[in-house]
Amino acid sequence: MKHRIKLRPVEVKDFVAAASKCEFDVDIAYNRYIVDAKSIVGVLGLDFNQTLTVSYTGYDADFEQFMKRFAVAC
């Protein structure tokens, strides 16, 4: 599953907390940079002016609902 999102620095703590509740790996990336979405330090190192891509292979209904807050129209 992939989602394109916009994230602001003040939202990072909530985003990482939501990703950490998932039992599967969650990655967040832009261009060639890929970091573990469960790492607050890794996520804070991203460029928030860019559209980010969140990738994961599992399913969690709460995480899916949470991701809708950050969705970017394609």
Secondary structure, DSSP 8 states (H G I E B T S, - for coil): -EEEE---GGGHHHHHHHHHT-SS-EEEEETTEEEETT-HHHHHTS-TTS-EEEEESS--HHHHHHHGGGB---
